[in-house]
Amino acid sequence: MEFIDYYKLLELERSASKADIKKAYRKLARKYHPDLNPNDKEAQARFQQINEAHEVLSDPEKRKKYDEYGKDWQHADQFEQAKKQQAASGGFGRGFGGGGRQSYSGNFDDDTFSDFFEQMFGGRARAEGAHRGAHFKGQDFNAELQLRLSEVHESKKHTLTVNGKNIRLTIPAGVENGQTIKIKGHGGPGFQGGPKGDLYITFNILNDTNFRREKENLYSTEEIELTTAVLGGEIQVNTFDGKVKLKVKPGTQNSSKVKLKGKGFPKYKKEGQVGDLIITYDIKIPENLTGKQKELFQELKNTGI
């Protein structure tokens, strides 16, 4: 697999600050966003790579590993774990001495990793590790998936590119912005029979609606005519299930609220449980009245209203 230079991808120097990284990410994510490049597979792939680069470089710990290990950064934890286990049992014959760090590109299978392991930590590493039954779990991967609010109202399948591989998975309805879920066994390969690492996906939910979401409840503001507020009437409001008719009671006050049960957002992994839609009324005050209309309002005023 071709190594991706995250700094080059984000058009950054290696000395870039956290603010520089954030600014570059926003600029490029906007440029290559799927919504602005429909049916452009290259732009979609670039967008995923940009998200991966931001995920690593915006995290101080991951960036440190990336800067130190380069293309092998995802195995840094395995290397460190191996060093600790070997040190606890007597250590390696020559450690990191003299030769410097070796660098291998691509994914590690057991043999490739073992060769790297041997060169870094000494000739006894493979034999001693195998003799003691040392098994190392693969590196956990982290990814960010950007979706629209309208896309997570129902469970849908999405394709996520992680470490150069496409993963097809079903995203349950109701996931929240900033929420992280674990996909077991979709991380890096294990070493010496160890299990694969896991994939952690953090969601970035963009609101493409007129609703405001709080957990499973939705909030919206509906403008109503003054006459409707005074005399009562009927309006149509938008929901995720389409337009519904809503009766307005006579004497409705400005900023008063009404709740539509079950018209909110589905609860995450709670089959059949849906929140509510809370509507706030915004009474429209008429402007540019005609002379006749002003007279009528004056008459109403004189009646004590």
TIKEDREN-540599 format. One record per residue (C-alpha): residue number from 1; residue in one letter; x, y, z. Coordinates in steps of 0.5 Angstrom, whole numbers, plus 500, padded with zeros to 3 digits. Example, Ala and Ser with C-alpha at 12.3 -4.5 7.8 and 13.67 -1.06 7.14 Angstrom:
BEGIN
DOPA   nr  rest   xx   yy   zz
DOPA    1     a  525  491  516
DOPA    2     s  527  498  514
# end
This chain:
BEGIN
DOPA   nr  rest   xx   yy   zz
DOPA    1     m  500  500  500
DOPA    2     e  503  507  498
DOPA    3     f  505  511  504
DOPA    4     i  501  518  505
DOPA    5     d  505  524  507
DOPA    6     y  499  527  512
DOPA    7     y  503  534  512
DOPA    8     k  504  534  504
DOPA    9     l  497  532  504
DOPA   10     l  494  538  508
DOPA   11     e  499  542  505
DOPA   12     l  503  543  511
DOPA   13     e  510  544  514
DOPA   14     r  512  539  519
DOPA   15     s  513  545  524
DOPA   16     a  505  546  523
DOPA   17     s  501  549  529
DOPA   18     k  495  546  532
DOPA   19     a  491  552  529
DOPA   20     d  495  551  522
DOPA   21     i  492  544  522
DOPA   22     k  485  546  523
DOPA   23     k  485  551  518
DOPA   24     a  488  547  513
DOPA   25     y  483  541  514
DOPA   26     r  477  546  514
DOPA   27     k  479  549  507
DOPA   28     l  481  542  504
DOPA   29     a  475  538  507
DOPA   30     r  470  544  504
DOPA   31     k  474  543  497
DOPA   32     y  473  536  497
DOPA   33     h  467  535  501
DOPA   34     p  462  529  497
DOPA   35     d  456  534  497
DOPA   36     l  460  539  493
DOPA   37     n  463  533  488
DOPA   38     p  457  529  487
DOPA   39     n  459  522  483
DOPA   40     d  467  524  483
DOPA   41     k  470  518  486
DOPA   42     e  477  521  486
DOPA   43     a  474  527  491
DOPA   44     q  471  522  495
DOPA   45     a  477  518  496
DOPA   46     r  481  525  497
DOPA   47     f  476  527  502
DOPA   48     q  477  521  506
DOPA   49     q  485  521  506
DOPA   50     i  484  529  509
DOPA   51     n  480  526  515
DOPA   52     e  485  521  516
DOPA   53     a  490  526  516
DOPA   54     h  487  531  521
DOPA   55     e  485  525  525
DOPA   56     v  492  523  526
DOPA   57     l  496  530  526
DOPA   58     s  490  534  531
DOPA   59     d  492  529  536
DOPA   60     p  498  530  540
DOPA   61     e  499  523  542
DOPA   62     k  498  520  535
DOPA   63     r  502  526  531
DOPA   64     k  508  524  536
DOPA   65     k  508  517  534
DOPA   66     y  507  519  526
DOPA   67     d  513  524  527
DOPA   68     e  517  518  530
DOPA   69     y  515  512  526
DOPA   70     g  513  515  520
DOPA   71     k  510  510  515
DOPA   72     d  510  505  521
DOPA   73     w  507  509  526
DOPA   74     q  501  505  527
DOPA   75     h  505  499  530
DOPA   76     a  508  504  535
DOPA   77     d  504  501  541
DOPA   78     q  506  494  539
DOPA   79     f  513  496  539
DOPA   80     e  513  499  545
DOPA   81     q  509  493  548
DOPA   82     a  514  489  546
DOPA   83     k  520  493  549
DOPA   84     k  517  493  556
DOPA   85     q  515  485  556
DOPA   86     q  522  484  553
DOPA   87     a  525  488  558
DOPA   88     a  521  485  564
DOPA   89     s  524  478  562
DOPA   90     g  531  480  561
DOPA   91     g  531  485  556
DOPA   92     f  534  485  549
DOPA   93     g  541  483  547
DOPA   94     r  542  490  543
DOPA   95     g  536  494  543
DOPA   96     f  536  500  539
DOPA   97     g  544  501  539
DOPA   98     g  548  504  533
DOPA   99     g  544  502  527
DOPA  100     g  538  507  528
DOPA  101     r  531  506  526
DOPA  102     q  528  501  521
DOPA  103     s  523  503  516
DOPA  104     y  518  499  513
DOPA  105     s  512  501  508
DOPA  106     g  505  498  508
DOPA  107     n  501  493  512
DOPA  108     f  505  488  517
DOPA  109     d  504  481  516
DOPA  110     d  507  476  522
DOPA  111     d  513  475  518
DOPA  112     t  514  482  516
DOPA  113     f  513  485  523
DOPA  114     s  517  479  526
DOPA  115     d  523  481  521
DOPA  116     f  522  489  523
DOPA  117     f  522  486  530
DOPA  118     e  528  482  530
DOPA  119     q  532  488  527
DOPA  120     m  530  493  532
DOPA  121     f  530  489  538
DOPA  122     g  536  483  537
DOPA  123     g  536  476  534
DOPA  124     r  533  473  540
DOPA  125     a  526  477  539
DOPA  126     r  523  472  535
DOPA  127     a  525  466  538
DOPA  128     e  524  468  545
DOPA  129     g  517  471  544
DOPA  130     a  515  465  541
DOPA  131     h  517  461  546
DOPA  132     r  514  465  552
DOPA  133     g  507  465  547
DOPA  134     a  507  473  547
DOPA  135     h  501  475  543
DOPA  136     f  500  482  541
DOPA  137     k  494  485  539
DOPA  138     g  494  489  533
DOPA  139     q  494  497  533
DOPA  140     d  487  500  534
DOPA  141     f  485  505  528
DOPA  142     n  481  511  529
DOPA  143     a  477  515  523
DOPA  144     e  472  520  523
DOPA  145     l  466  520  519
DOPA  146     q  462  526  517
DOPA  147     l  455  525  515
DOPA  148     r  449  530  515
DOPA  149     l  443  530  520
DOPA  150     s  438  527  515
DOPA  151     e  443  521  513
DOPA  152     v  442  519  521
DOPA  153     h  435  519  522
DOPA  154     e  435  512  519
DOPA  155     s  440  506  519
DOPA  156     k  444  506  513
DOPA  157     k  450  503  510
DOPA  158     h  456  507  508
DOPA  159     t  463  506  506
DOPA  160     l  469  508  510
DOPA  161     t  476  508  507
DOPA  162     v  481  507  513
DOPA  163     n  488  505  512
DOPA  164     g  487  505  504
DOPA  165     k  481  499  505
DOPA  166     n  474  500  504
DOPA  167     i  470  498  510
DOPA  168     r  462  497  508
DOPA  169     l  458  498  515
DOPA  170     t  451  500  517
DOPA  171     i  451  506  521
DOPA  172     p  445  505  526
DOPA  173     a  440  511  526
DOPA  174     g  440  516  532
DOPA  175     v  448  517  532
DOPA  176     e  450  523  535
DOPA  177     n  455  528  533
DOPA  178     g  462  527  537
DOPA  179     q  459  520  538
DOPA  180     t  465  514  538
DOPA  181     i  463  507  536
DOPA  182     k  468  501  536
DOPA  183     i  468  496  530
DOPA  184     k  471  490  533
DOPA  185     g  477  487  529
DOPA  186     h  478  492  523
DOPA  187     g  484  495  526
DOPA  188     g  491  493  524
DOPA  189     p  494  486  524
DOPA  190     g  496  482  530
DOPA  191     f  503  479  531
DOPA  192     q  505  472  533
DOPA  193     g  497  470  533
DOPA  194     g  495  476  537
DOPA  195     p  488  479  535
DOPA  196     k  487  484  530
DOPA  197     g  486  491  533
DOPA  198     d  479  495  533
DOPA  199     l  476  501  529
DOPA  200     y  474  507  533
DOPA  201     i  469  511  529
DOPA  202     t  468  518  531
DOPA  203     f  462  522  528
DOPA  204     n  461  529  525
DOPA  205     i  454  530  524
DOPA  206     l  453  536  520
DOPA  207     n  446  539  521
DOPA  208     d  443  540  514
DOPA  209     t  435  541  516
DOPA  210     n  432  547  520
DOPA  211     f  431  543  526
DOPA  212     r  435  543  532
DOPA  213     r  437  537  535
DOPA  214     e  438  535  543
DOPA  215     k  439  528  544
DOPA  216     e  433  524  541
DOPA  217     n  428  531  541
DOPA  218     l  428  536  535
DOPA  219     y  426  543  536
DOPA  220     s  424  548  531
DOPA  221     t  420  555  530
DOPA  222     e  414  556  526
DOPA  223     e  412  563  524
DOPA  224     i  404  564  525
DOPA  225     e  400  570  523
DOPA  226     l  397  574  528
DOPA  227     t  390  573  526
DOPA  228     t  391  565  527
DOPA  229     a  394  566  534
DOPA  230     v  388  570  536
DOPA  231     l  382  566  533
DOPA  232     g  386  559  532
DOPA  233     g  387  556  526
DOPA  234     e  391  550  522
DOPA  235     i  398  550  519
DOPA  236     q  403  545  516
DOPA  237     v  409  544  519
DOPA  238     n  415  540  517
DOPA  239     t  417  533  520
DOPA  240     f  422  528  518
DOPA  241     d  416  524  516
DOPA  242     g  413  529  512
DOPA  243     k  409  535  513
DOPA  244     v  403  534  518
DOPA  245     k  397  539  520
DOPA  246     l  398  542  526
DOPA  247     k  392  546  530
DOPA  248     v  393  552  533
DOPA  249     k  389  554  539
DOPA  250     p  385  561  539
DOPA  251     g  389  566  544
DOPA  252     t  396  563  542
DOPA  253     q  401  567  545
DOPA  254     n  408  569  542
DOPA  255     s  414  564  544
DOPA  256     s  409  559  547
DOPA  257     k  411  551  545
DOPA  258     v  407  545  543
DOPA  259     k  410  538  543
DOPA  260     l  409  533  537
DOPA  261     k  410  526  540
DOPA  262     g  414  521  536
DOPA  263     k  416  526  531
DOPA  264     g  423  527  534
DOPA  265     f  429  523  532
DOPA  266     p  430  515  534
DOPA  267     k  434  513  540
DOPA  268     y  440  510  538
DOPA  269     k  440  502  538
DOPA  270     k  433  503  542
DOPA  271     e  428  500  537
DOPA  272     g  422  503  536
DOPA  273     q  423  509  541
DOPA  274     v  423  516  538
DOPA  275     g  423  523  541
DOPA  276     d  419  529  540
DOPA  277     l  418  535  536
DOPA  278     i  418  541  540
DOPA  279     i  415  547  536
DOPA  280     t  416  554  538
DOPA  281     y  411  559  535
DOPA  282     d  413  566  533
DOPA  283     i  407  571  531
DOPA  284     k  408  575  525
DOPA  285     i  406  582  527
DOPA  286     p  403  585  520
DOPA  287     e  407  591  517
DOPA  288     n  405  596  512
DOPA  289     l  397  596  514
DOPA  290     t  392  600  510
DOPA  291     g  388  606  512
DOPA  292     k  382  601  513
DOPA  293     q  386  596  517
DOPA  294     k  389  601  522
DOPA  295     e  382  603  523
DOPA  296     l  379  596  524
DOPA  297     f  385  595  529
DOPA  298     q  383  602  533
DOPA  299     e  376  599  533
DOPA  300     l  379  593  537
DOPA  301     k  383  597  541
DOPA  302     n  377  601  543
DOPA  303     t  373  595  545
DOPA  304     g  379  594  551
DOPA  305     i  383  588  547
# end
